[in-house]
């Protein structure tokens, strides 16, 4: 049955049976004090504001029976899946180096894990991705196709990097994406706002922007 999410630039029709919530990279390294994000010199309090609204949305999605998918950015311990160019980025702290929460962005390390507040429950797929976009070198598209998913509610961090990249990838694959603005976060408020503005520009060129209240209302 079709329903509506109030959104910009206009309301989005969706069917709960073909809608999934995708929570991008709510990992300790990005969101918690002492992780990779902070080691790069960022103020993590700017992304932590997304935790509470994401949690409410997660609870609602689970109650409504909406498919929930989580992603994590990270690499194999031997770094064989990390492009050499990515290894040289970051300024002073690099992928694979020892950080306060274990080796930075390495699968299985404490900092790579999802924060306890939004931890996946049984049955929720976790996509381990080597890149910024959740479709690149992962089985996300296959999982969505197998479950007849057409609409994605995309939350997580950071707005302009992994959220924005994933929405653009999804849009090119034919998914309709809606981003609740209070459920995404960036270390750079101006990048956060420009990304949201770009996504919904030109009549939803990449997708829709809304907020957790509207999404929860639509899912009830
Ligand atoms: C970044 C991400 N910012 N999850 N990753 O490197 O947005």
Boltz pocket constraint, residues with backbone or C-beta under 6 A from the ligand:
constraints:
  - pocket:
      binder: B
      contacts: [[A, 24], [A, 25], [A, 30], [A, 73], [A, 132], [A, 157], [A, 158], [A, 159], [A, 161], [A, 162], [A, 163]]
      max_distance: 6.0
